[in-house]
Amino acid sequence: MTKQKYLIDTSSFITHKKTLIIFANALPQSYKMSAVVLQELVVGASDANVVKGYEAVRKKLEKERRLVTPDSEDWLIAGKILYTLANKERSKYGRAKGKSKEEINRIIRDSLIARTAKRESCTVVTENVKDFELIKPYCNIKIIRGSYFFEQ
């Protein structure tokens, strides 16, 4: 039997105040880290020392082969997902009735996280279930709410 693998989304780290730097050292081998999530956490870092800590985490996870980075196929499939969401339906006049440009821009990184989770056979742990459910019909992924996951 294959052990379940998990990829934790940025929203779960933020909501549950899990510090990646500490958390990464205690992560079981079944946990993967997305380079996309790492990038989002670096952007929101409180200071340069936290950024240095993230750099160390990246090196550690790369060495352990647990850092998941989108490849060219992931980017292409994420683009197709976003294209489909933006153009989901067309009116009789040919205008798109899908998601707005702002909505699409908001979920670009989530589509990359979803695609890499699918490729790695990981369940996405997130508080942002709404956006991942939007992506799920085009990228069949497993999703678990972070609040449920961290309370187990």
C-alpha positions in Angstrom: 0.0 0.0 0.0 1.3 3.4 -1.0 1.6 6.0 1.8 -0.4 9.1 1.4 1.6 12.1 0.3 0.8 15.8 1.1 1.6 19.1 -0.3 0.7 22.0 2.0 -0.6 25.2 0.5 0.5 28.7 1.7 -3.0 29.4 3.2 -2.5 26.5 5.7 0.9 27.8 6.8 -0.5 31.3 7.3 -3.9 30.3 8.9 -2.3 27.8 11.4 0.7 30.0 12.0 3.0 27.1 11.1 6.5 28.4 10.5 8.0 26.7 7.5 11.5 26.9 8.9 10.6 24.9 12.0 7.9 22.8 10.3 10.3 21.7 7.5 12.7 20.2 9.9 9.9 18.0 11.4 8.2 17.1 8.1 7.8 13.4 7.5 9.1 12.1 4.2 5.5 11.9 2.9 5.3 15.7 2.9 6.3 17.6 -0.2 6.9 21.3 -0.6 5.9 23.3 -3.6 8.4 25.9 -4.9 5.3 28.0 -5.6 4.4 28.0 -1.9 7.9 28.7 -0.9 7.9 31.8 -3.3 4.6 33.0 -1.7 6.1 32.6 1.8 9.2 34.5 0.8 7.1 37.4 -0.5 5.3 37.6 2.8 8.5 37.2 5.0 8.7 39.6 8.0 12.4 40.2 7.6 15.7 39.2 5.9 16.4 36.6 8.5 13.2 34.7 7.6 14.1 34.9 4.0 17.5 33.3 4.8 15.7 30.6 6.7 13.5 29.9 3.7 16.7 29.7 1.6 18.0 27.0 4.0 14.7 25.1 3.8 14.8 25.2 0.0 18.3 23.6 0.0 17.3 21.0 2.5 14.1 20.0 0.7 15.9 20.0 -2.7 18.6 17.7 -1.3 15.9 15.4 0.1 14.0 15.5 -3.3 10.9 16.9 -1.6 10.8 20.3 -3.3 8.3 20.1 -6.1 8.9 22.6 -8.9 6.6 23.2 -11.8 8.1 21.9 -15.1 7.1 23.1 -18.6 4.3 20.6 -18.9 2.9 21.8 -15.5 3.0 25.4 -16.8 1.2 24.4 -20.0 -1.5 22.4 -18.3 -2.0 25.2 -15.7 -2.4 27.6 -18.7 -5.0 25.3 -20.2 -6.9 25.1 -16.9 -6.9 28.9 -16.7 -7.9 29.2 -20.3 -10.9 26.9 -19.7 -12.0 28.8 -16.6 -11.7 32.1 -18.4 -13.6 30.9 -21.4 -15.9 28.3 -19.8 -19.0 29.5 -21.6 -19.7 31.9 -24.4 -22.7 33.9 -25.0 -24.5 33.7 -28.3 -22.5 36.8 -29.2 -19.2 35.1 -28.6 -18.3 36.9 -25.3 -16.7 34.9 -22.6 -18.9 34.3 -19.6 -16.2 32.6 -17.6 -14.0 33.9 -14.8 -12.8 37.5 -14.9 -9.2 38.4 -15.5 -8.9 39.3 -11.8 -10.2 35.9 -10.7 -7.8 34.1 -13.1 -4.8 36.2 -11.9 -5.7 35.2 -8.3 -5.6 31.5 -9.0 -2.6 31.2 -11.3 -0.3 30.0 -8.5 -3.0 27.7 -7.2 -3.3 26.0 -10.6 0.5 25.4 -10.6 0.3 24.0 -7.1 -2.7 21.8 -8.1 -0.9 20.5 -11.2 2.4 19.7 -9.4 0.4 18.0 -6.6 -1.4 15.9 -9.2 2.0 15.0 -10.8 3.4 14.0 -7.5 0.2 12.1 -6.4 -0.1 14.4 -3.4 -3.2 15.6 -1.5 -3.4 19.4 -1.3 -3.7 20.7 2.3 -5.3 24.1 2.1 -7.7 26.6 3.7 -8.4 27.9 0.3 -10.7 25.0 -0.7 -12.9 27.2 -2.9 -10.2 28.0 -5.4 -8.9 24.4 -5.5 -12.4 23.1 -6.0 -12.7 25.4 -9.0 -9.6 23.9 -10.4 -10.4 20.3 -9.5 -12.7 19.4 -12.5 -9.7 20.1 -14.8 -7.0 18.7 -12.6 -8.3 15.8 -10.6 -6.7 16.4 -7.2 -7.4 15.4 -3.6 -8.0 18.3 -1.3 -8.2 18.4 2.5 -8.9 21.5 4.6 -5.9 22.5 6.7 -7.9 23.0 9.8 -9.0 19.3 9.6 -5.5 18.2 8.7 -3.6 20.0 11.5 -6.2 19.0 14.2 -5.7 15.2 13.5 
